[in-house]
Amino acid sequence: MGPLSRDAWAQRLGAFRASPSAFMAGPEGEDLGRDLLGDLRSEKLNEQTKVSLLALSLEYPAQLWPDVSAAEVAATSLLDTLVLLPPRPSALRRPLLLAATTALAAGGALGPTSGASCRLLPLLLGLAAGSDLGRGFVPASEQRPLQATACECLRELESCKPGLLGGSLGLLRGLLGQEGPVQPLSLLLALALRNTLVLQSRVGAGLGGLLTDKVSPTGGGPWDWTLVEEGDGRLQPQAPSWPAAEEGEGERSLTAREHSPEEARELRAAVIQLLDTSYLLTPVAQAQLLWLLGWALRGLQGQPPALFKPQLVRLLGTAQLTLLHAVLALKAAFGEALFTAQDEALLLRRLTLAAQHPALPPPTHLFYLHCLLSFPENWPLGPEGEEAAPLLLGPQLCRGLLPSLLHDPMALLARLHLLCLLCAEDEEEEKGQLPSPRHYLEELLAGLRQRAALDEGPRALATVCFQASYLVTRCLAGQPTVLTPLIHGLAQLYRVRPMLASHFVDFLDQVDSELREPLKVVLRQEVVSRPGRDEALCWHLKMLAKVADGDAQSATLNFLQAAAAHCTNWDLQQGLLRVCRALLRAGVRGGLVDLLQVLARQLEDPDGRDHARLYYILLAHLAGPKLGVALGPSLAPPALASSLVAENQGFVAALMVQEAPALVRLSVGSHGGKGPLPVLKLQPEALEPIYSLELRFRVEGQLYAPLEAVHVPCLCPGRPARPLLLPLQPRCPAPARLDVHALYTTSTGLTCHAHLPPLFVNFADLFLPFPKPPGGAGLGFFEELWDSCLPEGAESRVWCPLGPQGLEGLVSHHLEPFVVVAQPPTSYYVAIHLPPNSKLLLRLEAALADGVPVALRTDDWAVLPLAGDYLRGLAAAL
């Protein structure tokens, strides 16, 4: 089958994008990657269609090239296609470079043993340098775009393998001063410089002459992978972030070594060169460049932070959020070594004024508030893990950032967080300061509770109220002057709207004991002060089950006795019993005995009566500690108290098929091409004694007919087993993958099933010989088969490399059963039958020292690429 048309590809790509996993599992999934690579060279498809094919390889590399070998083959094919492009301008060069880079990076094939990597890296470096690669490889109109694309590809590879471009720092630095794309080169040099500094510091080495050596990108020598192999490939991501306690050990060790004066001078010059060109970059690229350089030089001896001062002066007034974030990252990295007190005051005032702008969209407004909350000033003053407001941020400056009930929930909580930090700093309120931050906080919380108390009010209002209350308790946990009015305000909220009991229960689960215990006391008082007959009785019981303890026993029991007469439905009875259970666990006895006796007689629901009777029995027969253990959560699965139950569970385990680790291994033995069908020889090996083994095989798609199961009575470790014969029934002559499932019985009598590693049917495993012709008729028989292949079939020629044993050794090892005519040691005619009804004919003639030309014919065109791959791999298999 030839290349697909544009419409056929459009339909195929649409089906793939609809469900990639389902498409790859179908019959067309196996050939998608191979067809894509082949049709990129077809002249029947226009460039637009080929660009769409390359876009697919960029979006789904893991599906198209699932393993290292497939990624290597794909990258090699893409590079071959790139080289074969005509010298005229083409829209395929940049996508081909990106696709080859993506295949190597995503497939994990990038490394010193990869032939495609050894071809791609010098090519990318040469394109980035604008070098003349010969043969009109880069038309003049495409040189600058290709240069930028090559830089992006190199940056992606450097991210995957840190230190990959360590030996090219001098070359990249020289390119930055020439005409070329400034932004891609700057980001590439910054990333390579940062990675090299980190990796060299790990091994205690210096930069040496890396910043001055201008190595030719196409010098022909092998690529230097030393720095990549010394590193472990785990560095911080190349994105701006706040300083973290879990910084990488390699980056933390940058202070461990001081560079020589020459190295420090060259490094300083390279950093200044990058910073001087940063104004030409987009805001996002500038932010990334500053982050890379800042965190690379942080704490590095001999490199003063003052290098960044001109950029800081330029960026303090920026309106770009990404650049403002980069400035804050520099503040976190260098602190007072770069920022003066005036700089800090200016930046803080800039943030506060920007956060108050009325036209800001909500995400931008929240960003400014987050920057204020995370302002990296004077870290780590105060106890570890304790939040604090920036020292220069006072009530006067934040007057316009105070929260209001009119703000949306996210902005209100962020502003409230800032107000809480101000209150923490304002422990000694100044006289005449009206209103103080603490007073404003109390009024705001009162307003939130008032909104949450509205009858039939939105649930979101109650949610914001409890979120704000939790935020206050977390930030001001040690200030009773704030917590006391908060506790009484929450109690009043429950008095007005008891249907918020679920919110209160969740709130009590989240707060610390400093607030939880006094809040439980006032809530319990609110509940037990109500009459037992109340419309909100279900909510009172829910709350009481959470707050009931050994205190105020008489008031609690009186409330329960009054409520028992009104618990007429199942929900109320269960709520009442949950309160009794909580009192039992708290050690309450006394009047609880009488209450449980009354409930055991009066409750209408049988389940409720049984629970009340059970609690009464436990209370009457168990002491306090044992009662707490009986009612508490189980720390271990309960022991079986009945031999009948244990026996039943044993029967269930014996009768059910259980999933277990694989206790048998399968390997494919030597191929024997006899009989009407190919047979796969399997060699089983048991790790433990197993019995009644049944092996089931499944082939994805419709390549083969369903395979029969193979049965083995017994397998024991250390005892040789007979090979198992698995007949194959191919519907087309193609390799396949067999999923293997084992069902067996263990020596303990359990029936288990396990998934075994898949088996692979190679192309050569399908070879069968033709019947032997009579003596002397071999040549005529072969010529008759040869002529019968055309015109319906296909013909090709392949160069087959030879190993040290020559042609005769190759044939005797691989093709001996299929030889029809032999004239050793220079000529062999081979006829192979491929089930179900195909044939493959080979003429091996005029062998040379290093290889032999092979003419081949077949009546099935799909066999040609498989036969070619098989012949080219014969020499390596010897």
N, C-alpha and C positions, 0 to 999 in steps of 0.2 A: 504494500500500500504506500502510495506517494505522500507528499506533504498535504496537510489539510488546507482547505480553503479558508478565507477570512470569515465567512459566515459559520463554518463548522467550528473554528476556533472560538468565535464569539459565543456560540451555544455551549461549547465545552467549558469555557471559563465561567460562564454564568452558572452552570451546574456546580462547578467547583466552589465558587464563592458562596453559593446558597448553603452548602454544608461541606466544608473541606474534609472533615473526618469521614463522613459517609461516602464521599466521592472516592477518597483514597482507599476505602475498604472495598469498593466495587471493582468490577472487571477492568475498567479503564484507568484505575488509579495507579497500577504498576507501571504503565507506559507513559504517564503524563510527563514526568521529568525528562525521559529520553526523547519523547516526541518534541517537547519544547526546545531542547538543545539542538535537535536535528533541523527543525523548521526555521530556526534563526538563520540558517545558511541558505534557505530556499529562496530562489529568485521569484517565485510565484506570489510571495506575500510582500505587501508594501511595508515601508518603515513604520507606519503608524501601528499596524498590527503587531510587528515585532517589538515595538516599544511597550505595547500592552502585555506581551508575553514576559518581557523583562520586568515589568512592574509587578507581575504575579510572583516572580522569583524573589523580588525584594520584600513583598508582604508576607509570603509563606515559605521562607527557606527551610524551616524545620520539617514541614510536610513534604516538600519536594526532595530535599537531601537529608534523610533522617539519620545518617550515620557518617562517620569520618570518611570512609572510602567513597561514598556517593558524593559528598561535598568536594572531595579532591577531584573526582572525575568531572563534576560540573564546572568547577573553577578552571580546570584545564581546557575543557571544551569552550567555555566563554572566552578565555584568552586566545584560543586558536581562531575563533570567530572574529575577535577584535583585530587580530593581525591580518586576516584575509580581507578586511574592508578595503574598498578602493580608495585612492588618495583624495577623492573629492569630498567636500563637506557632507557629513552624515549625522543624523539625529541619534545614532546607535552607540557612538563611542562612549559618551558619558554613562548611559544606562548599563553598558557592558562592564565598564570599570566598577560601577557600584554593585552590579550583580555578582561579579567575581569576588569582590571584597566581602560582600554579605555571605556568600556561600562558604568561604573559608572561616569567617568569624563565627557565624551561627552554627556551622557544622563541626567546630572544634578541630579543623584540619590545619590551622595555622601553626607552623612549627618548622624546625630545621630539617626534618625528614620529608617535608612536603615539597614535591617538585613544583606544584602550582605556586606555593609561597615564594620559592626561590625565583620564579619568573615574575610574579606580580610586584614584589617589593622594589626591585631595581626599576621596573617600568614606572611605578607610581612616583618614585623619587626623581626619576628623569623627567617625567611630565611636570612635577611640581617645580623643578629647577628650570623648566623651559628649554631643556636641551634638545638638540637635533637628533632624533632617533633614527633618521634615515628613511629612505623609500617613501618620502612624503607621508609619513605616519600621521603627522599632525598638520592639517591645513592651517594656514595663517589665521583664517577667520575663527577657528576653534581653539586656538592656543590658549587664550586667557580663560575661557570657560573650563577647558580640560585641566588647566593648572589649578583652578579652584577646586574642581572635583577630585583631583589627585590628592590635594591637601586634606579634604574631608575624609577621603578613604584612609589616608595615613593616620589621621587622628582617631578614626574608629579602630584601626588595628593597634595603635599605641594604647588605646583604652583597654583593649582585650589582653594585650601582652605588654604591661608596663616595662619600659626600658628598651623597647624594640628599636627606637630611633636615638638611643643614647650616643651612638657613634656618628650620628649625622647632625649633631647640634651646631657645629661650626658651619656646615653647609647651609642649614636652615637660617642661621643668623645672617650669613652673607646674602641670602636671597631676600631677606626682609628689607635690605637697603636698595634693592634693584626695583625696576618696574615689574609689577605683578600684582596679583590680588592680595591686598594688605590684610584683610580680616582672616581669611583661611590660614595664611602663613603665620600670623600673629598667634592665633589660638593653637596652631600646631606646635609652634616653638615653645609657647608657654607650657603646654601639657607635657611635652617631651622634657623640658628643663625641670619641671616639678617632679616628674617621675624619676628622672635620673638623680636628682638631689636626694630624694627619699631612699632610693635603692643603694646609692653609693654610701650613704650614711649608715645603712644597716650593716654593710660589710667593712666599714671603717676606711673606705677609700675616698680619694679626692676626685675632682673633675679632671685633673691632668690637663691634657690639651684638647679635651672634647669640644670646648667652645671656640677653639682657634683652628682645628684641623678641618680643612674643607675637602672632604673625600669626594671623589668623582662618583656620581650616582650610577654610572654605567661602566665602572672600572673593570667589571668582569670577575672580581674576586668574590669569595663566598660571603654571605651576610653574617655579621657578628651577632650571635645570640647569647653571648656570655652574660650580659647584664640581665637579660630576661630569665635565664636559668638560675641566676643567683637570687632573684626575687621570687616571692611566692604568688605574685599576681593579685594580692588583695590590698588595694589602696582605697582611700576615701573617695566617694563619688565626686565627679567634676561639676558640682552644682553648689551655689552659695548656701551656707547653712550656719546656724548659730554654733558657737563652740560647745563641744560635748565632753562629758567626763570620760567617755569611752573612745578617746582618740586612738588612732592606730599607733602601735608601738614603734613602727618605723618612723612616723612623722614626729613622735615625741622624742625620738633620739637624734633629731637634727642638731641639737645642741651638743652632742657628744663629741664632735670633731670640729676643729677650727681649720679653715682653708688657708693655704699658703697665700702670701701677699699677691702673687701673680694670679692665682685662681680667684681670689676675692675681687681683684681689680677687673678681670674679665667678666665675672659673674655680675658685678655691679654695672658694667657697661651694657651687658645684654639686657638686664632688667630695665635700665634707663631707656634703651632703644625701644623696648616693647611699650613702655609707658608713654614715650613721646609720640608713638603712632596710635595710641589707644583712642584718641579723639576722633579718628577716622572710622571707628567701628560703630556698629549699631548698639543701642543701649544694652540689649541682652548680651551681646558679645563682650562689651566693655565690662559688664558685671562679672562674667565668667573669667575674663582675663585678670581682673583685679583679685578675684578670689584665689585663682591658681597661684599668682605671684605672691599674694599676701600670706597664704598658708604654707607656701614653699619656703619663704624667707623668715617665717616667724621664729624668733629665738636663734637664728643662725648667726654665729659670731662673725663679725667683720662686715655685716650688712645692716646699716642703720635704717630704721623705719622712715627716716626723713626722706628716703627716695620717693615715698608716696605723697609727700607734702604738696607738690604742685597739683597732683590729681585731686587731693583732698580739697584744696582751695577752689578748684574748678567745679567740684561736684557737690559742695555743701549747699548750693542753692538750686540743685537740680529738681525738676518736676517729674522725672522718670522714676517709677517705683523700683524698677530693677536696680538702677544705679544707687538709689537711696538705701536699698537693702545691702548693696556691696559696701557702701560707706559704713554701715553698722557692722558688717562683718570685719572690716578693717579695724573698727573701734574695739571689737571683741578680741581681735588677734593681737593688737599692739598696745591698746589702752593708752596710758599717759605717755608712753614713749613716742606716740605720734600725735595724740590729741592734747591740746592745751585746755586749760579751764575755759578759755573763751570759746574754743571750738565746741566743747561739750555743751556750754550754755546756748550757743547759736544753734546747734543741731537739735537740742531738746526743745528750744523755742520754736524751731522750724516744724518739728513733729506736732507739737501741741496746736499751733496755729493751723496747720494743714488739716488736722483731724476735726477742726471746728468749722471747716468750710461747708456751707449749707448745700452746695451743688454736688457734693461727692456721691458717687454711687455706693451702695452698701458694701460691696467687697473692698473697695478702696478705703472706705471709712474704717472698716474692721482691721485692715492692714495697718493703718496708722496707729490705731489703738493697740494692736499687738506689738508694734515696735516700741511703744511707750512702756507697755507691761514688761517687755523683754530687753529694755535698754541696758546694754552691757557696760555698766559703770561701776567701778570700784569693786569688782568681783574678787574674792568671795567674802565680803564683809558680813558679819553676823553669823549666827549658828548655821551649820551645814544643812542645806535643804530648806531653809527659811526664806520666804520671799520678802523683798523690801523694795520700796519705791526709790527711784533715782534721787540722789541727795539734793540735786538742784531743782527738783520738781516740787513746788509748794502749792498751797491752796490758791494763792493769787494767780499763778500761771495756769492752774487747772480749772479756773472758775467756769470757763466755757465748756468743759468736758464733764461736768457733773451729770449724772443720769437723771432721766425724767420718765414719767409714766407714758409720755407720748412717743418715746423711742420704740423701735421694733425690738423683739426679745433679744436677739444676738447683740445688738449695739448696747442695749440696756445692761446686759450682764457684763460686757467688756468694760463699760464705763463704771459699773458698780465695783468691778474688780480693782480698778484704779482708785476709786474712792476708798475701798477697804485698805489698800496699801497706804494711802494718805492718813487714814485714821490710826493705823499702826504706828506711824511716825509721830502722831499728834497726841501722845499719851498725856502730856502736860499742856492742857489747853491754855492759850493766852487769854487774859481778861480783855474784854472789849471786842473779841473776835466773833462777830455775829454774822451769819450763823457759823458755828464750827463744823468741820467735816463730820464729826460724830453726830451732831444734832441733825444735820441734813440726812445722814444715813438712817437715823431712826424715823424721820418723817417719810422717807422713801419707802422703807419697809412697811410702815403703817398704811401707806397708800396702796401698796401691792396686796396687803392682806385685805384691805377694804374692797378691792376689785375682786379678789378671789372669793369673798363672802357673798357676792351678789347671787340672788336666787336665780337658778337656771342660767347662770353665766357660763361662758365658754370654758371648756376644760383647759384650754391653753393658758388662761389667766391664772388658774390654780397651779399649773405646772411651772410657770415663770416665778410665781411667788415662792414655791418650795426650792427651786433652783437658786434663787437669790438668797434665801435663808441659808441654804447649804454653803454657798460661797462665802457668806459672812462668817459662819461658824468655822470654816477652814482657815480663813485669813486672820480672824480675830479670836482664836480659841482661848487665849490667855487673858482676855479682858472682860471681867464680870460686868463692868458698867455697860457693855454692849449686849452681852448674852442674857442678862436678867430681863430687860424689857423685851428682848426677842422671845424668850420663853413664855412670858405672860401674854404677849401678842398672839403667839401660836395657840395658846390655850383659849384665848377669846375667839380666835377664828374657828376652832373646833366647836365651841359653844354655839356659834351662829350657824355653822354649816357642818354638821357631823357626817354628811355623806362623803367628806374628804378623808374618811378614816384610812382608806387604802394609801393615800398620799402620806399620811402621818406614819403609817407602818413602814413604808419604804424609807422615809426620812430618818426614822429611828434606827433603821438598819445601817445607814450610811454614816451617821455622825459619831463623834467620839463620846466616850463615857462622860466627859466633862459636861457635855450638854445633854446626853441621853438620860442620865439618871434624874436630874431635876425636872426635865420635861415629862418623863414618865409619871412622876409624882403629881404634877399639876393636871395632867390629862386624866389620871385615875380619879382625882378629886372631881373633875368635871363630869366624868361618867357616873360615879356612884352617887353624886348629888342629884341626879335625875330620878324621876319616878320610874318604877319598873315598867309601867305601861306608857310606851312612847312610840311615836311613829317611826323614829330612827333606831328602834331597838336592835335591829340587825347590825347597824354600824357601831352601836355602843358595845355589843358583845364582841365584835371584831377587834375593836380598840382595846377592850378589857383583856382579851386573850393575849395581847401583846404587852400590856403594862402591868398586869396583875402580879403581885409577889406577896411576900409574907407580911408586909406592912398594911395597916388599916384593914385587918381581916374582917372585923365585925361589919364595917360599912360595906365592904365588897360582898359578904355573904348575905347581908340584908337586901342589897340590890338584886342578887341572883334569886333569892327566895321570892321577891316580889315579881321578878321577871318570869319565873318558871310557869306561873299561871297563864301567861300570855304567849308562851312559846307553843303555838298550836301546829305549825307546819314543820316540815323536816329541816329546812334551812335554819330556822331559829333554834330548834332543838340541838342541831349539830354545833351551832355557835355557842350555846350554853354549855355543852359538854367540853368544848375546847377550853373555855374558861376554867372549868373544873379541873381539867388536865393540867393547865398552867399552875393552878393553886396546889395541886398534888406535887408537882415538881418543885414548887417553892417551899414545900414542907408544911403547908397548912393542914391541920387535922381538926380538932374541935368541932365547930359547927358544920364542917364540910361533910362529916359522916351522916348527920341528919339530912342534909340537903340531898346527898346521893341516894339515901333510902327513899326519900319522897320522889325523886326522879325515877327510880327503878319501878315505882308503883304507878305513877301518874302519867308518864309520857305515853302518848298514843302510838308512836312508831316503835315497832319491836326492836329495830336496830338500836334506837336510842336507849331503850330500857336495858338491852344487853350491855351496852357500853357503861351505863350508870352502875349496873350490878357488878361489872368487872372492876370498875374503879373502886367501888365499895369493898370488894374482896381484897384488892391489892392494899387499900388503906388499912384494912383491919388486920392483915396478916404480915405485912412487911414493914420493917423499920425504915427510918428516913433514908439512909444511904442506899439500901437495896431498892427502895421504892424509886429513887431517882434513877438508878441504873435500869430498872424495868421500864420506866417511861421514857428514858432518853433514847437517842438514836443508837442503833446497833453498830459497834465498831468492827464486827466480823460476821461472816455468814453464820446463821444459827446451825448448831449441830443437829443431825437427824435424831429425833427421839423415838422413832419407830423403825424396827427392822423391816416391816412391810413396806414402808415408804422407801427405805434404802434399796430394798430389792426391786421395787417398781422402777426407781431411777436407774438401777443397773440394767433392767430389761430395756428401758427406753434407749440408753446409750448403746446397747448391743444391737438394737433393731434399726437405729438410724445410721445413715452414711455420714461420716464426719470428715470435714476437711482437715488435712494434715500435711506436714512437709513431705516433699518427695523422698521416698526411701529407695528409689531405683534410678539408675542412670542409663542412658541409651547413647550409643555411639554408632555411626555408620561405618560398616565394614567395606571390604573391597567389592568392586562391581563385577558381577558375572553376567555377561550378555548371552544368555541361552534361553530358549523357549520363546513362545509367542508374545510374551509381555515382559517388560523390564521388571526386575525384582530388586528391591532394596534390602540389603543384608544389615540387620541390626544386632548389635552385641549388647545384651543387658548386663547390668552389674547391680547387685543388691547391697545396701548398707546395713540392713537388718533382715532377719528371716521374714519372708512374706509368702503368702499362699493365694492361690486362685487369682493370679494377676491377669487383668484384662487391660490391654492397651488400645485406646481409641485414637484414631487419626482424623484430622479434618484439614482440608485445603480450602483457603479462602477463594472465593470466586468460582468460576466454572471451568477452570483449567483441567481438572481431573474428575473422573467419575468417583462417587463415594467409595472410600476405602473400607475394607473389612477389618474388624477388630482382630487382634492377635492375642491368644490365650497361652499362659504359662502356668502349669500346676504349682510349681514351687521354685523359689529362688533363695539361695543362702549365700551370705558373704564368704569370700574365700574359696568358693567352689565354682569351677568353670561351668558356664551355661552354654547350651547350643545356640548358634546364631538363629535369629528369628527372620523369617522371610516375609517381606511385605510386598505383594504384587501391586504394581502401579498400572493404572488405566488412564493414560493421558488422552485428553480430547484435542490437544494440540501440543506439538513438541516444544515445550518451554520449561524452564526451571520453576520450582515451586517451593513454598515454605509449608511445612506440616506442623500444625499445632497438635501436641500430644497430651492426652489425659489418661491418667492411670487410676484404675479401680482395683483394690486388693484387700486382703484380710491379714491382720497382724497376728502375732503369736498369742495375743491376749483375747482374740476372738472378735475384735472390733473391725468393722468394715469402713475403710477410709478411701477418700479420693484426693488426688493431687494433680497439679499442673506441672508437667515436665518442660524443660527448655525445648524450644522448637527445633525441628530437624529440617535440613535443607536438601532438596533434590537438585543436583547439579545437572547441567546439560549433558555431560558425559554419562550420567547414570541412566539415560534413556536410550543409549546406543544398543542396537541389536544387529547381529550379522545376517546377511542374506544366506540362503541355502547354498552349500558348496556346489559349484558347477562340475560336470564331469571332467576328468583329466584332460588337459590340453585345451579346454574350451573357456578358460578363465578370461582371456583377452576379448574374445567375441562377446561373452556374457557382459563384461564391463562396458564395451562399446555400445551394446544394445541399451543398457541402462543409461549411459551417457547421452545418447541421442534422444531418449524418450523424455528427457527433462525439458527440452525446448520444443515449441516456443512458449508454453504456458508457464514454465518455471523461470529461474534466474541463474545468472552466471557471474562469477567474480574471480579476482585473483588477490591472493594475500601473501605477504612475506612472513614466513615462519622462522623465527630465530632458532638456532641450533646451539645446544650446549656442548660441553667437551666430548660427549660420547658420539656426536655426529648424528646423521640421519638414521643410520641403522639402529642406534640405541634409542632414539626417540620413538621409532616405529615399534620396536620390540616392547617398550614399556607401556605404550598407550594405544596403539592401533593394530597390534598383532592379530586379534581375532577377526578383523574386518578387511584384511588384505586379500585382494582377489588376484592380482598379478604382482609379482615381486621380481625385480632385477637388482639385487643388492650389489653394491651399497648406494646406488645413485638414483634408483627409480622405483616407485611403488604406486600401485593403483588401489584405492581404498573405496569400498562400498558399504555404507551404513544405512540400516533401516531405522527410521524414527517413527514410533507409533504415534497415531493410529495408522497412517497410510502415507508417510512422507519418506523421502530418501535424500541422502547426502553423499555425493561422490567427490573424491579427491584425487588429483594427479600431483604427485610429488616427484619432480624431475629436475635434473641438472642442479644437484645440490652443490653449494659453495661451502667454504670453511665456516662462515658465520651464519648461514641460513639457507633456506631452500624456498624457491617460489612455488606456491601451491595454487593450482587451478581448481576451482570447485564449482559444481553445479548442483542444483536442487530443484525439486518441483514445488517448493513452498518458499516464497520470497521471505517470509518472516524468519526463516532459519539462518539467512545470511549473516546478520549481525551477531547472532549467537555462535555460529561457526567461526567467524572471524576472531571473536574474543577467545574462543577455546583454543584455536591454533596459536595465537600470539602468546598464550600462557603456558604452552606445553614445555618450552625450554626451562622456564622457571620452576616447573613442577618436577623436573628430573632430580 
